[in-house]
Each structure stands twice: as structure tokens, then as C-alpha cells.
């Protein structure tokens, strides 16, 4: 079932990657840096949290193929979801034209410190702590970029498929959370932390994606 959810999620972006106005497939290579760094980081995070039973997986909905006790479907999640998020990002950039404006430093620092403060207030809730710290760092980094506006719109748009996908994962449930390690606040069946988790996963991949394109342009000019 988990594999089916991933398959349904990725089929639309793959098909429309070849749409002539965007040609997302030509930019797939720029995803490699994020896959090699951010995805690996999240996989290691997942291994640690799964090993410590901060979350677990319903054996009725996964295969028996596991890597360090993490289902292969969960490993694929960290490639499928960023692929889909960047697809949304590319469409947002194509259909919505924004001025490149970097946020005032105070609007970067204040949310950063609020997120970090919340993290340390709940430092005994490991999932809450980790995701709020990373969300603070990710927000600060993204808010200092010229493409922050596009990321913000992408995040809002992505909430639709996010709610559907995570709703399935948490309602069956395929992924089971130990509420001793989170705030136990849910939007329908989705832990509130997952909304920040998705922001971090998406945001850091977009940073790597944009950096790879900028680096490629600089290299071509040499």
C-alpha cells in the first residue's frame, strides 16, 4: 500500500515533466545534489528515529525489504517527495512571475528565533525538537534567497497533495507515531510537526536545486 501511494504521487509529475512549456525532465540532473545530501540526511534521521521507536511502520502495508530496519518504501519517499515538490516549484515559477526581493533581515531572524525557542522549550519531545530546529534554520536560509517568494507559494500549493498523501499514511495508519515524542497535536490525522518536516525537506532540496543550476551557469561561462 505504501508503494502504491508513492506510485500515484509520482506518476503525474513524471508524465508532465515532458510538457513542452516547462521541460522539467531537462532539469532532473539538478536534483542530484539534493538527493546525495539532503535525502541521505533524512534517511539517516529516519533510521535513528525508527530504531528508537519514535515512529514505526505498519507491517500490513509495507514490503519485507528493509534497510537498517527502514522499509524500502520509506527510503523511496525521500526521493519521490522532493521530485514532486520541485516539479510544483518549477510550475509556480513558470505560471507566477514575482519580483526577486530578499526579505528584511529582521523578518528572517525573528521567525528563526521563535522556532528555535519552541524547539528548546520542547527539547524532551525529540521529533518536535528536531523539526523545529531544522525548520528555523531552513526558514532563515530560504528567506535570504531571491527565490523565497516562489518557495512560499510552492509550499502553500504543495499542502494539497501533502494533506492527501500524509492523510493516507497516518489514517490507515502506515506510519505510526509515538506521541511521547511529539506535541500530539494533529490536523485530522497528521501530526503538526509533519507540516514543518515537509517544509524542511522541500526547502533544502530547492536550495540544492537552485545552487546546482547557478553553479552550472557559472561553469559554462568560464
N, CA, C and O of each residue as an XYZ file, in Angstrom:
888
protein
N       0.822     -1.210      0.000
C       0.000      0.000      0.000
C       0.860      1.266      0.000
O       0.558      2.228     -0.706
N       1.932      1.258      0.797
C       2.836      2.415      0.839
C       3.422      2.662     -0.547
O       3.499      3.802     -1.005
N       3.833      1.589     -1.207
C       4.402      1.702     -2.553
C       3.375      2.270     -3.535
O       3.726      3.051     -4.420
N       2.119      1.883     -3.379
C       1.051      2.381     -4.243
C       0.870      3.885     -4.069
O       0.700      4.612     -5.048
N       0.908      4.349     -2.825
C       0.780      5.782     -2.534
C       1.899      6.561     -3.219
O       1.654      7.611     -3.813
N       3.129      6.048     -3.135
C       4.268      6.715     -3.768
C       4.125      6.717     -5.287
O       4.429      7.709     -5.949
N       3.661      5.596     -5.828
C       3.498      5.489     -7.272
C       2.483      6.481     -7.807
O       2.709      7.121     -8.834
N       1.364      6.608     -7.107
C       0.328      7.553     -7.515
C       0.858      8.987     -7.418
O       0.568      9.826     -8.271
N       1.635      9.253     -6.370
C       2.160     10.605     -6.154
C       3.112     11.039     -7.257
O       3.123     12.209     -7.639
N       3.907     10.118     -7.772
C       4.978     10.499     -8.695
C       4.570     10.417    -10.167
O       5.240     10.994    -11.024
N       3.484      9.710    -10.470
C       3.150      9.473    -11.879
C       2.796     10.774    -12.608
O       3.215     10.965    -13.750
N       2.043     11.661    -11.979
C       1.667     12.926    -12.630
C       2.883     13.799    -12.921
O       3.024     14.267    -14.051
N       3.777     14.041    -11.945
C       4.978     14.839    -12.229
C       5.862     14.234    -13.307
O       6.454     14.963    -14.103
N       5.959     12.916    -13.344
C       6.792     12.287    -14.369
C       6.202     12.523    -15.756
O       6.917     12.924    -16.675
N       4.910     12.279    -15.912
C       4.253     12.449    -17.209
C       4.377     13.886    -17.699
O       4.705     14.128    -18.861
N       4.110     14.843    -16.803
C       4.105     16.245    -17.216
C       5.490     16.895    -17.160
O       5.635     18.088    -17.423
N       6.502     16.096    -16.815
C       7.875     16.593    -16.892
C       8.294     16.841    -18.338
O       9.241     17.582    -18.602
N       7.581     16.214    -19.267
C       7.925     16.337    -20.678
C       7.046     17.366    -21.391
O       7.115     17.514    -22.612
N       6.225     18.073    -20.621
C       5.378     19.118    -21.189
C       6.277     20.216    -21.756
O       7.221     20.646    -21.093
N       5.993     20.668    -22.965
C       6.924     21.499    -23.725
C       7.207     22.868    -23.120
O       8.281     23.424    -23.348
N       6.281     23.418    -22.362
C       6.495     24.769    -21.845
C       7.473     24.793    -20.671
O       8.106     25.817    -20.411
N       7.597     23.672    -19.963
C       8.459     23.642    -18.775
C       9.680     22.738    -18.953
O      10.777     23.083    -18.515
N       9.491     21.578    -19.597
C      10.586     20.634    -19.821
C      11.337     20.321    -18.523
O      12.562     20.421    -18.457
N      10.583     19.947    -17.511
C      11.182     19.621    -16.212
C      12.208     18.502    -16.327
O      13.187     18.478    -15.581
N      11.992     17.575    -17.257
C      12.896     16.431    -17.375
C      14.329     16.863    -17.703
O      15.285     16.166    -17.365
N      14.470     18.015    -18.360
C      15.805     18.506    -18.697
C      16.557     19.003    -17.462
O      17.775     19.179    -17.493
N      15.822     19.224    -16.384
C      16.436     19.737    -15.165
C      16.565     18.677    -14.073
O      16.975     18.982    -12.953
N      16.217     17.437    -14.398
C      16.310     16.368    -13.404
C      17.724     16.255    -12.831
O      17.903     15.939    -11.655
N      18.719     16.516    -13.671
C      20.104     16.369    -13.225
C      20.440     17.300    -12.063
O      21.332     17.012    -11.266
N      19.724     18.411    -11.972
C      19.993     19.365    -10.893
C      19.434     18.904     -9.548
O      19.674     19.536     -8.519
N      18.694     17.808     -9.563
C      18.177     17.232     -8.320
C      19.218     16.367     -7.623
O      19.069     16.038     -6.446
N      20.267     15.999     -8.342
C      21.227     15.023     -7.827
C      21.938     15.479     -6.556
O      22.189     14.665     -5.667
N      22.265     16.763     -6.459
C      22.943     17.261     -5.256
C      22.057     17.086     -4.022
O      22.518     16.640     -2.972
N      20.791     17.441     -4.163
C      19.860     17.277     -3.043
C      19.661     15.822     -2.683
O      19.598     15.471     -1.504
N      19.563     14.969     -3.694
C      19.406     13.539     -3.436
C      20.614     12.978     -2.693
O      20.476     12.137     -1.805
N      21.801     13.455     -3.069
C      23.042     12.931     -2.486
C      23.324     13.474     -1.088
O      24.122     12.899     -0.349
N      22.683     14.563     -0.727
C      22.955     15.178      0.576
C      21.716     15.219      1.466
O      21.687     14.577      2.516
N      20.705     15.959      1.061
C      19.511     16.146      1.882
C      18.742     14.837      2.059
O      18.342     14.495      3.171
N      18.537     14.111      0.967
C      17.811     12.842      1.068
C      18.558     11.854      1.954
O      17.948     11.147      2.756
N      19.876     11.809      1.809
C      20.685     10.907      2.646
C      20.573     11.308      4.114
O      20.463     10.453      4.993
N      20.603     12.604      4.371
C      20.449     13.096      5.747
C      19.109     12.648      6.334
O      19.057     12.168      7.466
N      18.028     12.803      5.568
C      16.706     12.424      6.061
C      16.594     10.908      6.259
O      15.920     10.446      7.180
N      17.249     10.153      5.403
C      17.241      8.699      5.567
C      17.943      8.307      6.853
O      17.456      7.451      7.591
N      19.089      8.931      7.128
C      19.803      8.653      8.372
C      18.963      9.060      9.580
O      18.920      8.349     10.584
N      18.302     10.203      9.477
C      17.397     10.653     10.531
C      16.304      9.603     10.755
O      15.982      9.256     11.892
N      15.741      9.107      9.652
C      14.673      8.112      9.727
C      15.155      6.826     10.391
O      14.441      6.227     11.194
N      16.354      6.415     10.054
C      16.923      5.201     10.643
C      17.043      5.353     12.155
O      16.690      4.444     12.906
N      17.541      6.504     12.596
C      17.713      6.755     14.033
C      16.363      6.770     14.743
O      16.209      6.152     15.796
N      15.393      7.467     14.177
C      14.078      7.579     14.817
C      13.332      6.247     14.801
O      12.634      5.912     15.759
N      13.477      5.489     13.717
C      12.832      4.176     13.649
C      13.458      3.216     14.647
O      12.751      2.466     15.320
N      14.781      3.236     14.745
C      15.495      2.377     15.689
C      15.069      2.656     17.122
O      14.999      1.746     17.948
N      14.784      3.933     17.413
C      14.386      4.327     18.762
C      12.868      4.388     18.945
O      12.373      4.909     19.944
N      12.137      3.846     17.962
C      10.681      3.728     18.032
C       9.958      5.070     18.207
O       8.868      5.123     18.776
N      10.567      6.142     17.720
C       9.892      7.444     17.742
C       8.760      7.429     16.717
O       7.725      8.070     16.901
N       8.980      6.684     15.638
C       7.892      6.285     14.755
C       8.180      4.895     14.230
O       9.316      4.425     14.292
N       7.170      4.246     13.722
C       7.312      2.878     13.222
C       6.378      2.694     12.034
O       5.664      3.619     11.645
N       6.388      1.496     11.462
C       5.626      1.254     10.238
C       4.752      0.017     10.383
O       5.170     -1.007     10.923
N       3.552      0.138      9.895
C       2.580     -0.948      9.950
C       2.967     -2.034      8.953
O       2.973     -1.801      7.744
N       3.285     -3.198      9.453
C       3.766     -4.294      8.605
C       2.738     -4.742      7.567
O       3.093     -5.386      6.579
N       1.480     -4.407      7.785
C       0.432     -4.815      6.842
C       0.463     -4.026      5.533
O      -0.161     -4.423      4.549
N       1.191     -2.907      5.526
C       1.158     -2.026      4.355
C       2.526     -1.825      3.697
O       2.668     -0.986      2.807
N       3.513     -2.579      4.122
C       4.849     -2.433      3.552
C       5.382     -3.796      3.116
O       4.854     -4.840      3.499
N       6.440     -3.760      2.308
C       7.098     -4.998      1.903
C       8.079     -5.428      2.994
O       8.280     -4.721      3.981
N       8.672     -6.576      2.802
C       9.663     -7.067      3.771
C      11.073     -6.590      3.454
O      12.029     -6.967      4.132
N      11.202     -5.756      2.418
C      12.525     -5.238      2.048
C      12.837     -4.039      2.939
O      12.130     -3.032      2.913
N      13.901     -4.161      3.726
C      14.251     -3.089      4.656
C      15.746     -2.798      4.611
O      16.556     -3.678      4.322
N      16.090     -1.565      4.896
C      17.485     -1.143      5.018
C      17.657     -0.553      6.404
O      17.088      0.494      6.715
N      18.444     -1.226      7.241
C      18.606     -0.809      8.632
C      17.250     -0.638      9.313
O      17.011      0.339     10.022
N      16.374     -1.607      9.082
C      15.052     -1.663      9.710
C      14.058     -0.632      9.164
O      12.948     -0.505      9.680
N      14.457      0.100      8.123
C      13.561      1.078      7.493
C      13.042      0.490      6.180
O      13.839      0.050      5.352
N      11.728      0.474      5.974
C      11.158     -0.099      4.744
C      11.692      0.606      3.493
O      11.952      1.809      3.510
N      11.847     -0.144      2.434
C      12.351      0.423      1.190
C      11.428      1.528      0.686
O      11.885      2.477      0.049
N      10.122      1.408      0.971
C       9.185      2.450      0.563
C       9.515      3.779      1.248
O       9.393      4.844      0.643
N       9.930      3.709      2.503
C      10.282      4.924      3.233
C      11.545      5.553      2.655
O      11.668      6.777      2.607
N      12.472      4.726      2.223
C      13.679      5.233      1.571
C      13.299      5.960      0.280
O      13.795      7.051      0.001
N      12.421      5.345     -0.494
C      11.991      5.951     -1.762
C      11.227      7.247     -1.531
O      11.249      8.140     -2.378
N      10.553      7.356     -0.393
C       9.807      8.565     -0.039
C      10.691      9.802     -0.148
O      10.230     10.852     -0.596
N      11.949      9.693      0.256
C      12.850     10.837      0.292
C      13.427     11.203     -1.070
O      14.220     12.137     -1.189
N      13.026     10.467     -2.084
C      13.366     10.835     -3.452
C      12.101     11.235     -4.229
O      12.118     12.168     -5.033
N      11.024     10.517     -3.972
C       9.763     10.801     -4.650
C       9.209     12.167     -4.250
O       8.852     12.965     -5.117
N       9.133     12.443     -2.959
C       8.532     13.688     -2.485
C       9.322     14.922     -2.936
O       8.709     15.866     -3.433
N      10.656     14.962     -2.787
C      11.395     16.125     -3.308
C      11.231     16.300     -4.816
O      11.129     17.425     -5.305
N      11.205     15.190     -5.549
C      10.998     15.249     -7.000
C       9.677     15.940     -7.318
O       9.610     16.797     -8.199
N       8.631     15.561     -6.595
C       7.305     16.143     -6.816
C       7.253     17.609     -6.373
O       6.624     18.437     -7.031
N       7.912     17.922     -5.258
C       7.908     19.297     -4.750
C       8.618     20.252     -5.709
O       8.145     21.363     -5.949
N       9.738     19.820     -6.246
C      10.474     20.675     -7.185
C       9.689     20.816     -8.494
O       9.763     21.848     -9.162
N       8.945     19.781     -8.849
C       8.055     19.879    -10.011
C       7.024     20.990     -9.789
O       6.775     21.793    -10.688
N       6.434     21.038     -8.612
C       5.485     22.107     -8.278
C       6.197     23.456     -8.324
O       5.662     24.431     -8.853
N       7.398     23.503     -7.770
C       8.198     24.725     -7.739
C       8.448     25.261     -9.147
O       8.322     26.461     -9.389
N       8.801     24.375    -10.067
C       9.050     24.792    -11.449
C       7.784     25.340    -12.103
O       7.846     26.299    -12.871
N       6.650     24.742    -11.805
C       5.388     25.219    -12.354
C       5.001     26.571    -11.765
O       4.484     27.442    -12.466
N       5.258     26.734    -10.471
C       4.974     28.014     -9.821
C       5.808     29.112    -10.476
O       5.293     30.195    -10.753
N       7.078     28.847    -10.724
C       7.953     29.844    -11.350
C       7.506     30.162    -12.774
O       7.663     31.290    -13.239
N       6.956     29.179    -13.458
C       6.535     29.387    -14.843
C       5.237     30.200    -14.923
O       5.115     31.097    -15.758
N       4.288     29.890    -14.069
C       2.968     30.494    -14.168
C       2.809     31.776    -13.338
O       1.907     32.573    -13.591
N       3.686     31.968    -12.351
C       3.583     33.154    -11.499
C       4.900     33.922    -11.572
O       5.961     33.377    -11.264
N       4.830     35.159    -11.971
C       6.029     35.979    -12.093
C       6.121     36.925    -10.896
O       5.246     37.765    -10.686
N       7.175     36.778    -10.129
C       7.389     37.601     -8.946
C       8.669     38.412     -9.094
O       9.586     38.033     -9.823
N       8.706     39.519     -8.396
C       9.946     40.267     -8.306
C      10.849     39.584     -7.293
O      10.386     39.123     -6.250
N      12.126     39.520     -7.598
C      13.074     38.901     -6.679
C      13.421     39.894     -5.572
O      14.211     40.817     -5.771
N      12.821     39.690     -4.414
C      13.058     40.562     -3.270
C      13.532     39.741     -2.083
O      12.873     38.782     -1.680
N      14.667     40.115     -1.527
C      15.170     39.424     -0.339
C      14.504     40.029      0.894
O      14.432     41.250      1.038
N      14.022     39.166      1.774
C      13.314     39.600      2.975
C      14.244     40.396      3.881
O      15.427     40.078      4.003
N      13.698     41.441      4.520
C      14.452     42.204      5.514
C      15.032     41.256      6.558
O      14.364     40.312      6.978
N      16.254     41.498      6.975
C      16.960     40.604      7.889
C      16.170     40.338      9.164
O      16.245     39.243      9.723
N      15.407     41.337      9.632
C      14.635     41.156     10.864
C      13.514     40.136     10.688
O      13.174     39.412     11.624
N      12.939     40.080      9.477
C      11.882     39.118      9.192
C      12.458     37.712      8.992
O      11.717     36.730      8.941
N      13.752     37.632      8.883
C      14.422     36.334      8.831
C      14.815     35.874     10.230
O      14.655     34.704     10.579
N      15.327     36.803     11.023
C      15.837     36.460     12.344
C      14.723     36.156     13.343
O      14.822     35.202     14.116
N      13.658     36.970     13.327
C      12.594     36.806     14.329
C      11.909     35.438     14.241
O      11.821     34.751     15.259
N      11.416     35.009     13.059
C      10.826     33.659     12.979
C      11.839     32.563     13.318
O      11.494     31.547     13.922
N      13.095     32.788     12.920
C      14.149     31.819     13.233
C      14.246     31.611     14.741
O      14.243     30.473     15.209
N      14.332     32.691     15.499
C      14.468     32.580     16.947
C      13.201     32.027     17.601
O      13.283     31.318     18.603
N      12.043     32.342     17.046
C      10.794     31.788     17.592
C      10.774     30.273     17.453
O      10.428     29.559     18.395
N      11.147     29.786     16.271
C      11.173     28.342     16.033
C      12.209     27.654     16.915
O      11.951     26.575     17.450
N      13.377     28.271     17.068
C      14.418     27.693     17.918
C      13.979     27.701     19.378
O      14.248     26.751     20.112
N      13.307     28.763     19.801
C      12.824     28.863     21.178
C      11.799     27.767     21.474
O      11.849     27.130     22.526
N      10.876     27.554     20.543
C       9.891     26.481     20.710
C      10.585     25.128     20.795
O      10.220     24.276     21.605
N      11.596     24.943     19.943
C      12.343     23.681     19.945
C      12.950     23.395     21.312
O      12.820     22.285     21.829
N      13.603     24.375     21.895
C      14.264     24.154     23.179
C      13.261     24.048     24.333
O      13.551     23.436     25.362
N      12.084     24.647     24.154
C      11.035     24.515     25.163
C      10.523     23.081     25.210
O      10.119     22.589     26.264
N      10.543     22.416     24.060
C      10.075     21.030     23.966
C      11.236     20.091     23.642
O      11.080     19.159     22.854
N      12.387     20.333     24.241
C      13.578     19.554     23.907
C      13.469     18.080     24.275
O      14.231     17.261     23.761
N      12.540     17.730     25.150
C      12.353     16.330     25.514
C      11.462     15.579     24.525
O      11.394     14.350     24.547
N      10.779     16.333     23.655
C       9.984     15.722     22.591
C      10.860     15.701     21.345
O      10.920     16.689     20.613
N      11.523     14.608     21.107
C      12.611     14.564     20.129
C      12.174     14.931     18.714
O      12.907     15.620     18.004
N      10.998     14.484     18.296
C      10.547     14.823     16.945
C      10.253     16.318     16.855
O      10.659     16.977     15.898
N       9.555     16.844     17.839
C       9.238     18.267     17.878
C      10.511     19.106     17.895
O      10.646     20.068     17.139
N      11.429     18.732     18.756
C      12.684     19.473     18.893
C      13.452     19.507     17.574
O      13.852     20.574     17.107
N      13.655     18.331     16.977
C      14.451     18.234     15.752
C      13.825     19.024     14.612
O      14.521     19.751     13.904
N      12.522     18.888     14.432
C      11.884     19.503     13.284
C      11.789     21.030     13.433
O      11.871     21.751     12.439
N      11.617     21.524     14.665
C      11.554     22.971     14.858
C      12.936     23.614     14.669
O      13.037     24.707     14.111
N      13.980     22.954     15.123
C      15.333     23.469     14.912
C      15.637     23.543     13.417
O      16.107     24.568     12.922
N      15.369     22.456     12.708
C      15.659     22.419     11.277
C      14.765     23.382     10.498
O      15.201     23.976      9.512
N      13.524     23.535     10.936
C      12.627     24.481     10.268
C      13.128     25.910     10.441
O      13.046     26.717      9.516
N      13.647     26.221     11.625
C      14.201     27.549     11.868
C      15.386     27.835     10.963
O      15.481     28.908     10.368
N      16.281     26.876     10.863
C      17.462     27.035     10.014
C      17.062     27.147      8.541
O      17.568     27.998      7.810
N      16.144     26.272      8.122
C      15.696     26.273      6.727
C      14.994     27.567      6.371
O      15.222     28.131      5.301
N      14.139     28.037      7.267
C      13.437     29.304      7.020
C      14.436     30.447      6.865
O      14.320     31.257      5.945
N      15.408     30.510      7.757
C      16.387     31.589      7.688
C      17.145     31.554      6.370
O      17.315     32.589      5.725
N      17.600     30.380      5.965
C      18.355     30.247      4.720
C      17.507     30.649      3.516
O      17.964     31.398      2.653
N      16.277     30.153      3.460
C      15.418     30.431      2.312
C      14.997     31.893      2.246
O      14.909     32.471      1.163
N      14.739     32.485      3.399
C      14.275     33.875      3.419
C      15.356     34.854      2.994
O      15.068     36.022      2.737
N      16.592     34.392      2.918
C      17.690     35.246      2.462
C      17.986     35.062      0.977
O      18.923     35.659      0.447
N      17.187     34.236      0.310
C      17.400     33.994     -1.114
C      16.447     34.837     -1.949
O      15.440     35.332     -1.445
N      16.774     34.999     -3.241
C      15.924     35.776     -4.139
C      14.708     34.968     -4.593
O      13.782     35.530     -5.178
N      14.697     33.660     -4.333
C      13.573     32.836     -4.776
C      12.641     32.458     -3.627
O      11.829     31.543     -3.763
N      12.754     33.154     -2.500
C      11.934     32.851     -1.325
C      10.438     32.939     -1.625
O       9.666     32.101     -1.158
N      10.024     33.941     -2.395
C       8.612     34.107     -2.726
C       8.047     32.890     -3.443
O       6.931     32.454     -3.162
N       8.827     32.347     -4.371
C       8.402     31.158     -5.099
C       8.317     29.934     -4.180
O       7.425     29.098     -4.324
N       9.248     29.847     -3.246
C       9.233     28.729     -2.299
C       7.987     28.792     -1.426
O       7.348     27.772     -1.171
N       7.648     29.985     -0.973
C       6.480     30.158     -0.120
C       5.202     29.742     -0.840
O       4.361     29.046     -0.272
N       5.061     30.171     -2.092
C       3.883     29.787     -2.879
C       3.884     28.284     -3.129
O       2.841     27.635     -3.056
N       5.060     27.733     -3.426
C       5.181     26.291     -3.647
C       4.736     25.522     -2.418
O       4.030     24.518     -2.525
N       5.150     25.995     -1.249
C       4.769     25.309     -0.011
C       3.251     25.321      0.162
O       2.657     24.305      0.524
N       2.633     26.457     -0.093
C       1.176     26.563      0.042
C       0.465     25.622     -0.929
O      -0.476     24.925     -0.550
N       0.922     25.607     -2.185
C       0.315     24.737     -3.194
C       0.525     23.269     -2.834
O      -0.375     22.446     -3.006
N       1.710     22.948     -2.338
C       2.038     21.550     -2.055
C       1.221     20.982     -0.902
O       1.158     19.765     -0.726
N       0.591     21.858     -0.111
C      -0.206     21.380      1.017
C      -1.385     20.515      0.575
O      -1.856     19.672      1.339
N      -1.859     20.720     -0.649
C      -2.975     19.907     -1.142
C      -2.558     18.441     -1.300
O      -3.164     17.568     -0.680
N      -1.520     18.145     -2.130
C      -1.085     16.741     -2.209
C      -0.503     16.240     -0.895
O      -0.613     15.057     -0.575
N       0.120     17.144     -0.129
C       0.674     16.754      1.169
C      -0.420     16.222      2.093
O      -0.251     15.179      2.725
N      -1.542     16.942      2.170
C      -2.638     16.527      3.033
C      -3.222     15.187      2.591
O      -3.593     14.354      3.419
N      -3.299     14.992      1.282
C      -3.838     13.729      0.762
C      -2.894     12.576      1.086
O      -3.308     11.555      1.635
N      -1.617     12.752      0.738
C      -0.641     11.682      0.923
C      -0.422     11.370      2.403
O      -0.504     10.212      2.814
N      -0.144     12.400      3.198
C       0.091     12.173      4.618
C      -1.178     11.723      5.332
O      -1.125     10.996      6.325
N      -2.320     12.168      4.810
C      -3.582     11.711      5.369
C      -3.732     10.209      5.248
O      -4.178      9.545      6.184
N      -3.358      9.673      4.097
C      -3.403      8.219      3.887
C      -2.393      7.518      4.798
O      -2.711      6.518      5.443
N      -1.168      8.062      4.840
C      -0.103      7.432      5.621
C      -0.423      7.390      7.115
O      -0.049      6.444      7.808
N      -1.110      8.406      7.601
C      -1.356      8.497      9.043
C      -2.741      8.015      9.469
O      -2.974      7.786     10.656
N      -3.654      7.858      8.525
C      -5.010      7.427      8.884
C      -5.180      5.918      8.868
O      -5.961      5.378      9.651
N      -4.463      5.230      7.989
C      -4.642      3.776      7.939
C      -4.277      3.068      9.257
O      -5.084      2.232      9.664
N      -3.202      3.290      9.947
C      -2.041      4.106      9.558
C      -0.954      3.230      8.958
O      -0.816      2.055      9.300
N      -0.181      3.831      8.049
C       1.021      3.166      7.542
C       2.204      3.560      8.416
O       3.030      2.723      8.778
N       2.273      4.854      8.750
C       3.297      5.347      9.666
C       2.641      5.578     11.028
O       1.600      6.228     11.124
N       3.262      5.037     12.075
C       2.718      5.121     13.431
C       3.659      5.951     14.300
O       4.837      5.620     14.435
N       3.140      7.029     14.888
C       3.954      7.926     15.707
C       3.764      7.613     17.186
O       2.646      7.365     17.638
N       4.849      7.627     17.924
C       4.778      7.536     19.381
C       4.576      8.946     19.911
O       5.477      9.780     19.821
N       3.419      9.212     20.453
C       3.079     10.574     20.874
C       3.861     11.059     22.088
O       3.713     12.210     22.497
N       4.686     10.200     22.666
C       5.563     10.638     23.755
C       6.689     11.522     23.233
O       7.397     12.164     24.009
N       6.851     11.551     21.897
C       7.965     12.294     21.307
C       7.498     13.448     20.415
O       8.306     14.048     19.707
N       6.209     13.758     20.447
C       5.705     14.893     19.686
C       4.622     15.622     20.484
O       4.267     15.194     21.582
N       4.111     16.695     19.947
C       3.141     17.524     20.671
C       1.760     16.883     20.767
O       0.908     17.340     21.528
N       1.545     15.832     19.998
C       0.250     15.146     19.949
C      -0.868     16.113     19.529
O      -2.006     16.009     19.987
N      -0.509     17.058     18.644
C      -1.482     17.960     18.032
C      -1.604     17.552     16.567
O      -0.606     17.513     15.847
N      -2.804     17.252     16.132
C      -2.970     16.749     14.774
C      -3.958     17.575     13.963
O      -4.953     18.079     14.484
N      -3.660     17.697     12.687
C      -4.597     18.259     11.719
C      -5.217     17.057     11.028
O      -4.572     16.404     10.209
N      -6.456     16.769     11.356
C      -7.080     15.487     11.008
C      -6.246     14.380     11.657
O      -6.274     14.228     12.878
N      -5.510     13.612     10.866
C      -4.675     12.556     11.460
C      -3.188     12.865     11.357
O      -2.355     12.049     11.753
N      -2.847     14.041     10.827
C      -1.446     14.382     10.546
C      -0.831     15.154     11.714
O      -1.365     16.194     12.099
N       0.268     14.679     12.285
C       0.947     15.433     13.352
C       1.360     16.812     12.866
O       1.811     16.963     11.730
N       1.211     17.811     13.711
C       1.527     19.187     13.330
C       2.990     19.320     12.912
O       3.329     20.164     12.083
N       3.849     18.489     13.484
C       5.278     18.523     13.148
C       5.533     18.169     11.684
O       6.500     18.635     11.082
N       4.646     17.333     11.115
C       4.847     16.911      9.725
C       4.794     18.077      8.744
O       5.409     18.023      7.679
N       4.061     19.131      9.100
C       3.971     20.292      8.225
C       5.323     21.016      8.142
O       5.706     21.509      7.081
N       6.031     21.073      9.258
C       7.367     21.665      9.257
C       8.380     20.702      8.641
O       9.301     21.120      7.938
N       8.201     19.421      8.911
C       9.070     18.389      8.338
C       9.057     18.489      6.815
O      10.106     18.440      6.172
N       7.863     18.628      6.247
C       7.722     18.736      4.801
C       8.350     20.025      4.284
O       8.959     20.041      3.214
N       8.200     21.110      5.051
C       8.821     22.385      4.676
C      10.337     22.263      4.600
O      10.962     22.773      3.669
N      10.920     21.593      5.571
C      12.375     21.411      5.600
C      12.831     20.548      4.428
O      13.772     20.902      3.719
N      12.163     19.421      4.229
C      12.521     18.514      3.136
C      12.433     19.218      1.793
O      13.343     19.113      0.971
N      11.339     19.934      1.570
C      11.141     20.664      0.320
C      12.133     21.807      0.178
O      12.781     21.953     -0.858
N      12.249     22.617      1.227
C      13.075     23.823      1.167
C      14.538     23.547      0.925
O      15.164     24.205      0.094
N      15.096     22.586      1.637
C      16.516     22.276      1.478
C      16.809     21.699      0.097
O      17.871     21.948     -0.473
N      15.878     20.938     -0.432
C      16.066     20.400     -1.785
C      16.020     21.514     -2.826
O      16.772     21.481     -3.801
N      15.156     22.485     -2.633
C      15.088     23.603     -3.581
C      16.375     24.420     -3.541
O      16.855     24.880     -4.578
N      16.935     24.602     -2.344
C      18.217     25.311     -2.229
C      19.296     24.594     -3.039
O      20.036     25.225     -3.793
N      19.380     23.278     -2.879
C      20.378     22.496     -3.623
C      20.095     22.541     -5.121
O      21.019     22.622     -5.930
N      18.837     22.490     -5.482
C      18.409     22.521     -6.882
C      18.817     23.841     -7.547
O      19.378     23.844     -8.643
N      18.533     24.950     -6.878
C      18.887     26.260     -7.421
C      20.403     26.458     -7.438
O      20.950     27.021     -8.387
N      21.069     25.999     -6.397
C      22.529     26.130     -6.338
C      23.180     25.374     -7.493
O      24.130     25.864     -8.104
N      22.669     24.182     -7.788
C      23.227     23.365     -8.876
C      23.081     24.073    -10.215
O      23.987     24.023    -11.046
N      21.945     24.734    -10.429
C      21.739     25.448    -11.687
C      22.641     26.672    -11.790
O      23.201     26.956    -12.849
N      22.776     27.394    -10.678
C      23.654     28.574    -10.679
C      25.102     28.159    -10.925
O      25.815     28.793    -11.702
N      25.525     27.099    -10.262
C      26.894     26.608    -10.422
C      27.142     26.178    -11.861
O      28.219     26.418    -12.407
N      26.146     25.541    -12.477
C      26.274     25.090    -13.861
C      26.415     26.287    -14.807
O      27.215     26.247    -15.742
N      25.641     27.348    -14.568
C      25.725     28.541    -15.417
C      27.090     29.217    -15.293
O      27.660     29.676    -16.283
N      27.598     29.271    -14.076
C      28.924     29.868    -13.859
C      30.001     29.053    -14.565
O      30.924     29.603    -15.165
N      29.864     27.727    -14.482
C      30.837     26.850    -15.120
C      30.823     27.002    -16.633
O      31.874     26.963    -17.274
N      29.641     27.174    -17.205
C      29.509     27.311    -18.664
C      30.121     28.621    -19.177
O      30.557     28.704    -20.325
N      30.148     29.641    -18.311
C      30.678     30.944    -18.723
C      32.206     30.989    -18.666
O      32.819     31.919    -19.190
N      32.811     30.003    -18.041
C      34.282     30.018    -17.924
C      34.938     29.669    -19.268
O      36.164     29.631    -19.365
